[in-house]
Amino acid sequence: MTSIAGRVGAAIRDVVDFPKPGIVFKDITPVLADGALFRLTIDGMIEGIGPEMPTKIVGIDARGFIFGAAIADRLGAGFIPVRKKGKLPWTTTGQSYSLEYGEAEVEIHKDAIHPGEKVVLVDDLLATGGTAGAALQLVRELGGDVLCVSFLIELAFLKGREKLGSNVRAVSLLTY
């Protein structure tokens, strides 16, 4: 996986002071724009998931949809979106989480996951862990058996894994 991580990492560009001063944004669009590199990224993320086959891949709004849907297709699993509050058209259940300034909420359809289904949660970035932690709680609330949480990038210095808890396996293709 190291060679995959090296190639993918080399394509990600740092954008200083975006979206606000003091932030160094990890821009993944060069990875997405290169078909071979995007395929390699999905290969690496699937390798990190391991041999147990999920029945559902849950992608977190919005860039988790990109990676989650590709992984679901490759594994023959269903794809489930976790979206920002008010964006899903059916009966939902939601979970609030803290942001730097205030709160936000994510939702999932109540019938999206059945008890005992094997689930992998996917997002592009693990930072503080608020969004992923909320999505994880929603999947568990519906009875999903979480095999792992998979990220393209982890900003380890923000300690997001701590919000996920010690009882979940979290994997990242790249760690900064």
Secondary structure, DSSP 4 states (H G I P E B T S, - for coil): -HHHHHHHHHH-EEEET-SSTT-EEEE-HHHHH-HHHHHHHHHHHHHHH-SSPPSEEEEETTHHHHHHHHHHHHHT-EEEEEEETT--SS-EEEEEEEETTEEEEEEEETTSS-TT-EEEEEEEEESSSHHHHHHHHHHHHTT-EEEEEEEEEE-GGG-HHHHH-TTS-EEEEEE-
